[in-house]
Amino acid sequence: MPDSIGSEAIICTGLAKTHPGGIEAVAPIDLRLMAGQTTALIGPSGCGKSTLLRLIAGLDQPDAGQVIILGMTPEKARRRAAISVAFQDPSLLPWLTVRGNLGLARRLARQRPDPVRTLRLIELVGLAGFADTRPAALSGGMRQRAAIARALVTQPQVLLLDEPFGAVDELTRRQLARDLPPLWQEAGTTTLLVTHSIAEAVTLSDRIIVLSSRPARIVADIDVPLPRPRPADLAEDAGFRAIAAKALAALSALT
């Protein structure tokens, strides 16, 4: 696998996208994400966060600009299983169990079966006892947790997450926010996370990018220099509150 250019894993240059009908979703954006860094994208609903994520993943094509991931195009990075994506829609294969969906992800990535890692991830996302259950028998939140585990099971170099905890209850959300980041941080994974939650952005990320209303432009780039691992009571920390207030001020300025 080629190394990233210097220490930059993702480079977006002049990236722009207009949807059919002339709806401008993403204005020209320049963005560089450091290898191993977790970055959160926040912004108003409908501002183009998910579109930007899809452009970076190579699932949508830009009208202008380019994306380079680990020195490659997104398409080539995907073919080499360097990228893994988890969207709001879990899109699990209904005829496979949770374990089967994770196993298929490894096969498609041309990786050997790893039953120990697979079961560990299933347990970490709160699905212990459901490894051999098919998606139809799971709640929406449980299917979303399975999709997160599927995204992690291939140990990607770049992980793209679109509202990964949006469909789970608050208790599970906190547990996932505590248990999952160490998995991608220990592996040095470059993670880009779309979220509507400022608290989630501060808790999970090393950097917060605030996007404007559509078309998406970068209006703030906020460093999150909080130590890791981050404690369960992080929200009570003065540093947490200061960063959250800065992000809120950037969002409030858009209205």
N, C-alpha and C positions, 0 to 999 in steps of 0.2 A: 504494500500500500504506500503510495507516495506520501512523503511528509507534507505538512501544511507549509505554505509560503511563509518563511520565518516562523513566527509563533501565531500566525493568523490562520484559523481553520476555515472561516467563511468570509468571503469578500464579495460585497454587493456594490456594483459601480453603476450609477445612473439608472437604477432599476425602476421601471415604470410599467403600469398596466392599466388599460382601458377596457371595460367590459363591452359586449355588444350593446348597441343603442347609445354609445358615446358616454357611458358612465365611467368617469375617471376614478379608479379605485386606489391606485398607488401613484403618487407623484414621483419624479426622479429622486431616488434615495441612494445615498452612499452609506454603507455600514460595514464595519469590520469587527468580527467576533474572534476573540482570542481562544486558542486551543485550551480545552479544559475548563473554560469559563461557562457559568450558567447565566443566561441573559433572559430577562422577562420583558415581553412586549405588552404594554397596556395602552389603552386609548378608549374613546367613546365607542359605544356599540355601532357596528356597521362602518367603522372607519377604514377597514382594509387590513386588519391584523392577520386574519386567516388567509387572505389573498397573498399577503407578503410571505407568509409561511409556505404556502403552496408554490410560490415562485422560487423560493430558496430550495424547496424539495425537488423542483423540476417537474412538478405535477401540472403546473400551468406555465405557459410560455410568456415571457415579458414582451411588451411592444417596443421597449428600448432598454438598453443596458445589459448587464450580464451578471451571473453568479458563478463564483469559483469556490469549490469545496475541496479542501485538502489537495489543491492544485489541479482539480479535475472539474469537468462540467457536472452538474447535479445528476444527469442521466448516467454518466459513467460511474459516479460515486454510488448510485443506487445499484447498478449492476454488480458492483464489487461488495455489496452489503455493508458499505461504510455508513449509510444513512438508515435510520429507522424513524417512522412517523406514527404518532397516535393522534387521531382526530376525535372530535366530539362524538361522532358516530362510530361505535366500536367495530362494526363490519366484521364480526366473527363468522366463520363458516358454520352454518347451523347444523350440519351433519357430523361435525367433529366435536369432541368434548373440549373442555378447557385445556387439558393436557395435550390433546391432539392439535388444537390450534397453535399452541406454542411450539410443538414438535414440527408442524408444517413450516412455521416461520424459520426454524433452523435449517430444514431441508432446502427451502427456497434460497436461503443464504449460502447453501453448499457447505453447511457445517455439520459435524457429527452430532448425533443425539447426545444430550447431556441431561439425563433424567434427574440427577441431583440438583443441578441449577434450576431446572424447570420446576421441580416441586418446591424448592426454596422460594422462588419468585411467587408461585401460586400462594404459598403461605404468607409471604410478606405483604401481599396486596389484600390479605384478609379473606382468602378463598379456601382456607384449609378445610378439607372434607368435600370440596366441590371439584376436584381435579378431573373426575370422570363424569361430570355433569355437562349436558349440552346447553348451548346458549338459551334456548327457549324456556328452560326451567330456571333461569337466573333472572333476578330483577335488573332493571336498567343500570343501576349503580354497580351491581356485581359484574355485568357485562363490560362496563367501562374499566373496572379494575382488571379484568382479564385482558383487555386490550392493552393496558399499560404494561402488564407482565409480558405480553407478546412482543411489545416494542423493545423491551429490555433484554429478552432472552438471547438475542443474537449478539449482545455486547457491541453495539454500534459505536463508531467513533464520533458520529454526530447524531443527536437525538432531538427530534422536533415534536413538540407537544402542543396541541391545540385544546385549551381548557381541559386538561387531563383529569381534574378532580371535580369538574362541574356537575356531574350527575350523581355524586356520592353524598351521603349525609355528613354533617359537620364533624362528628366524632371520627368517622373513617377518613375524612379529609385531613384532619390533624395528624392521624396516625400515618397516612401515606406521606404527608409532607415531612414527617420525622424519619420514616423508615427508608423511603426510596432514594432521596438525594445522595446518601452515602454510596449507593451502588454505582451511580454514574460518576460521582466525584472520585472515588477510589480508582475507577478505571480510566480517569482522565478524559471522560467523554465531554464533548462540547455540546451544551444543551441550550436550546432556544424554546422558551415557554410563552405561550399566549395565555393571558389570564385577565379577568375583569376585577380581580381582587388585589387591592394594593397590599393588604397584609400578606397575602400569599406571595406576591412578587418580592416583597422585602424578605420574607422568611426563606424563600428558596434560592434567590439569585445573588450574583455578585455584581450585577449591573441591571439597571432598569432603563428601557427605552420607552419614552412617552411619545405616542403618535397623535397627530392632529385629527380633527374630523375629516371625512373623505373630501378629497383624496389624501391618503395618508402621507404625512411628512413628519420628520423627526423634530419634535419641539423641545425635548429635554433628554439628556443623557446623564443618568444619576448613578454614581458609584455606591456600592453597598459594602463598605469595609467592615462588616461584622464578622467576628471569629466563628470558625467552625470547629466542632459540631455546634449547632445552634440549639439552645435549650428550649424546653417546652414553654417556659415563661418568657420567651424572647420579647413578646409584645409589651412587657412591662419595662423593658430597657429603654433608657433615654435615647440611645443611639437609634434604636428601632423607630421610636416615635418621631425623631427628627427627620429620618429618611422618608417615612410614610407621609409626614406633613409636606415635605418637599414635592413628593410625587402628586399628592392631592392638590397642591397649589398649581402645579403644571397643568393638571386636568381641569381645574376650576377656571384657569385663565382662558380655556377654549370656549367657555359658555358665554 
